[in-house]
């Protein structure tokens, strides 16, 4: 598992199961858009740091209507 997969898993395990698939896809797309074409592990870490703590991000998704 790479850092992105771990991050997405950490976010989605904290939200209702019915929303996990959609949010995982949304997060994957967002992360891919933020990464340069030829990215490395440092690029992945920088993007994930920009997104913030997975617990905090998950709480934002739980608060959506």
C-alpha positions as CSV (number, residue, x, y, z in Angstrom):
1,X,0.0,0.0,0.0
2,X,1.4,3.4,-0.8
3,X,1.0,6.6,1.2
4,X,-2.0,7.8,-0.8
5,X,-3.9,4.6,-0.3
6,X,-3.1,4.6,3.4
7,X,-4.3,8.3,3.7
8,X,-7.5,7.6,1.9
9,X,-8.1,4.5,4.1
10,X,-7.5,6.6,7.3
11,X,-10.1,9.2,6.1
12,X,-12.7,6.8,4.9
13,X,-12.7,4.5,7.9
14,X,-14.0,7.4,9.9
15,X,-17.0,8.2,7.8
16,X,-20.3,6.4,7.3
17,X,-19.9,3.2,5.2
18,X,-22.5,4.3,2.7
19,X,-20.3,7.4,1.8
20,X,-16.9,5.7,1.7
21,X,-16.7,4.8,-1.9
22,X,-17.7,8.2,-3.3
23,X,-15.4,10.0,-0.9
24,X,-12.5,7.7,-1.6
25,X,-12.9,8.4,-5.3
26,X,-13.2,12.1,-4.7
27,X,-10.0,12.1,-2.5
28,X,-8.1,10.0,-5.1
29,X,-9.0,12.5,-7.8
30,X,-8.2,15.5,-5.7
31,X,-4.8,14.1,-4.7
32,X,-4.0,13.1,-8.3
33,X,-4.8,16.6,-9.5
34,X,-2.5,18.1,-6.9
35,X,0.5,15.9,-7.8
36,X,2.9,16.8,-10.7
37,X,2.9,14.4,-13.6
38,X,6.2,12.8,-12.7
39,X,5.8,12.6,-8.9
40,X,7.8,10.9,-6.2
41,X,7.3,10.0,-2.5
42,X,8.3,13.5,-1.4
43,X,5.6,15.0,-3.7
44,X,3.0,12.6,-2.2
45,X,4.0,13.6,1.3
46,X,3.7,17.3,0.5
47,X,0.3,16.9,-1.0
48,X,-1.0,14.8,1.9
49,X,0.4,17.4,4.4
50,X,-1.5,20.1,2.5
51,X,-4.7,18.1,2.9
52,X,-4.1,17.8,6.6
53,X,-4.8,15.3,9.3
54,X,-7.0,12.4,8.0
55,X,-9.1,12.6,11.2
56,X,-9.8,16.3,10.6
57,X,-10.6,15.8,7.0
58,X,-13.0,12.9,7.8
59,X,-14.8,15.1,10.2
60,X,-15.5,17.6,7.4
61,X,-16.9,14.9,5.2
62,X,-19.2,13.7,8.1
63,X,-20.5,17.3,8.4
64,X,-21.7,17.4,4.8
65,X,-25.5,17.1,4.3
